[in-house]
Amino acid sequence: MGNKYDFDAVIDRRETFAVKHEMLPKGAPEDSLALWVADMDFAVAPEILSAMEKRLNHGIFGYTMYHSEPLKRSITDWFSRRYQWGMNPRDVFFCPGIVPAISYLLELMTEEGDGVIIQRPVYYPFTNKIEARGRKVVNSPLKYDGELYSMDFEDLEEKFKDPSVKGMILCNPHNPVGRVWTKEELKSVADFAKKYKKWIISDEIHCDLTREGITYTPFVSVAEDILDQIVVCTAPSKTFNLAGLQLSNVVIFNKEWQKKWKEYVWDVLNLSSPNPFAVEATIAAYNEGEEWLEELRGYLDGNFQYVKERLEKDLPKAKLIPSEGTYLAWMDFSAYSKDQEALEKAMHREKLALDEGYIFGEEGIGFERMNLAAPREIVQEAMDRLIRGIKGLE
Ligand SMILES: Cc1ncc(COP(=O)(O)O)c(C=O)c1O
């Protein structure tokens, strides 16, 4: 790994209206160290910055199109070069975010009262959006053996059999537990979808952020015979720290759903035009950002290793769940306390703003999620605070 990019630089994000730093979770003191929202405290790749500067200097920021050959090609080239996934550019649709995309898809693909499977502990907007649309959450909790997470296929099949269930939102890689599902695991999910004729929305927003030696499998590679039942959500936002630019790519194969997407997202909402900076940033990211990403992955691996060592040394009863992907550390402190309120208070006492485990479902009680996409110095300070907080519970 080279050392071309500076991930150690601490950049002050105050006065940039950063949600992570300005909208702290309830109860966290104002000057807390913020490692909750999933964006990065690293500057974007200089290749992206110069593309955006060039666009800025042009001076005109009028309506901008999504369906252009250079943008589509940058997206499809990325997935075919890195993951051997040959997307048809006509199947790729714009949405400002994956969460709004999932929300629209639920509207298009289900009726009120229909059941949708999720696997808790899981990214909490899945629950919020299912419920906000008047649909029913059908939870198939992941299995946790005290060390590792896996899917509970027996339970999952029961849930798929339920006639009120219409589909499943899959999280690959899984936030917060950090699993990058294997080909075999994904194949089992695809087999259920095929057997019981259910749809799958596969949220692959974290797909590029895998640990060294771990391979992400696109869900489509195990679902080639049921593509009409699959929607895949991807974006450069997590990978390249572009969430605020709001450009996501939704891959829809089913022609009827494509038609419905256009009628709803284009015609009803009039939402089809990204901002000009997002377009330039995405093209630069996918065409020129690979070297930066590879170096970032190495840096993140180092942060995970650091957290692991600190926990082993200072909190031997705690567990860092082995991370295969995402930049989110999922840590089990249940041996110290299963009282989520006490854990949360301990974090706030130490002025540390994390995502508390329980917000991902009751399966997350006793856990904390810490965002490690920050310079090592910040992660070190966060670990000092975390360790003091947990020790205070003993
Ligand atoms: C699994 C998952 N999906 C979606 C999102 C956010 O998507 P967006 O900001 O594009 O709505 C996140 C952000 O943390 C996430 O972890």
The ligand as an ORCA input file, in Angstrom:
! r2SCAN-3c Opt
* xyz 0 1
  C     -27.172      0.196      4.790
  C     -27.350      1.648      4.503
  N     -28.189      2.043      3.539
  C     -28.370      3.351      3.248
  C     -27.683      4.333      3.944
  C     -27.886      5.781      3.628
  O     -28.329      5.986      2.392
  P     -28.608      7.435      1.779
  O     -27.829      8.436      2.563
  O     -28.150      7.282      0.396
  O     -30.078      7.626      1.909
  C     -26.795      3.962      4.940
  C     -26.084      5.002      5.698
  O     -25.567      4.778      6.751
  C     -26.624      2.594      5.232
  O     -25.780      2.195      6.168
*
